[in-house]
Amino acid sequence: MPDECKDQKYWSRRKKNNIAAKRSREARRIKENQIALRAAYLEKENNSLKDELKKMQLENTQLTQRLKKYEG
């Protein structure tokens, strides 16, 4: 836009737009951080559940073997 067309109305709109863009970028940054934190929490929870599953499978195997002793 040529400088001669940049009146007070133009600069007012530019200022409002810059503020809105800054607010939008900050909101997106916050949302991305929240998503990253949630993903980290879920990964930790998933690993914990995998460990628990392995323990339960081992216990199941051991109990099955004990049961076979008494059945046979």
Backbone torsions as a table, in degrees:
resi	resn	phi	psi	omega
1	MET	NA	131.8	179.8
2	PRO	-65.6	149.5	-177.8
3	ASP	-58.8	-32.5	-177.6
4	GLU	-68.6	-17.4	179.0
5	CYS	-93.0	-5.0	-176.7
6	LYS	-87.4	85.6	179.9
7	ASP	-94.2	-171.2	-177.9
8	GLN	-62.1	-38.3	179.3
9	LYS	-62.2	-41.9	178.5
10	TYR	-60.3	-49.6	-177.6
11	TRP	-66.5	-32.9	177.0
12	SER	-64.7	-45.0	177.8
13	ARG	-64.2	-40.9	179.3
14	ARG	-60.9	-44.1	-179.7
15	LYS	-62.5	-46.0	178.9
16	LYS	-61.3	-42.8	-179.8
17	ASN	-64.7	-41.8	178.9
18	ASN	-62.3	-41.2	178.6
19	ILE	-65.0	-44.4	179.7
20	ALA	-63.6	-41.1	179.6
21	ALA	-64.4	-41.9	178.8
22	LYS	-62.6	-43.4	178.4
23	ARG	-62.8	-41.9	-179.7
24	SER	-64.6	-44.5	178.8
25	ARG	-62.5	-41.1	179.9
26	GLU	-66.1	-41.4	178.4
27	ALA	-62.8	-42.0	179.2
28	ARG	-64.4	-41.1	178.8
29	ARG	-61.3	-43.9	178.9
30	ILE	-63.3	-44.5	-179.7
31	LYS	-62.7	-42.2	178.9
32	GLU	-63.3	-39.8	177.4
33	ASN	-64.1	-41.4	178.2
34	GLN	-63.3	-40.6	179.0
35	ILE	-64.6	-41.7	179.2
36	ALA	-63.4	-42.2	178.1
37	LEU	-63.8	-42.4	179.5
38	ARG	-64.2	-41.5	179.2
39	ALA	-63.0	-42.9	179.0
40	ALA	-62.6	-43.0	178.5
41	TYR	-61.8	-45.2	-178.1
42	LEU	-67.0	-36.1	176.2
43	GLU	-63.5	-42.7	178.3
44	LYS	-63.3	-45.0	178.6
45	GLU	-62.1	-41.8	179.4
46	ASN	-61.8	-45.4	178.5
47	ASN	-62.4	-39.7	177.9
48	SER	-62.5	-44.1	179.6
49	LEU	-67.0	-36.2	176.3
50	LYS	-63.1	-42.6	177.6
51	ASP	-62.1	-44.0	179.6
52	GLU	-63.0	-40.2	178.1
53	LEU	-62.0	-43.4	178.3
54	LYS	-60.8	-42.9	178.4
55	LYS	-61.8	-44.4	-179.4
56	MET	-65.4	-39.0	178.2
57	GLN	-65.5	-40.5	177.2
58	LEU	-63.8	-44.9	178.8
59	GLU	-62.1	-41.2	178.5
60	ASN	-61.5	-43.9	178.3
61	THR	-61.3	-45.3	-179.7
62	GLN	-63.0	-44.3	-179.6
63	LEU	-67.2	-36.2	177.2
64	THR	-63.4	-42.3	178.6
65	GLN	-64.2	-41.1	177.9
66	ARG	-63.8	-41.5	-179.4
67	LEU	-63.1	-40.5	179.6
68	LYS	-61.4	-32.9	178.7
69	LYS	-62.0	-42.9	-176.1
70	TYR	-80.5	-24.0	179.2
71	GLU	-78.9	-33.5	-173.7
72	GLY	-82.3	NA	NA
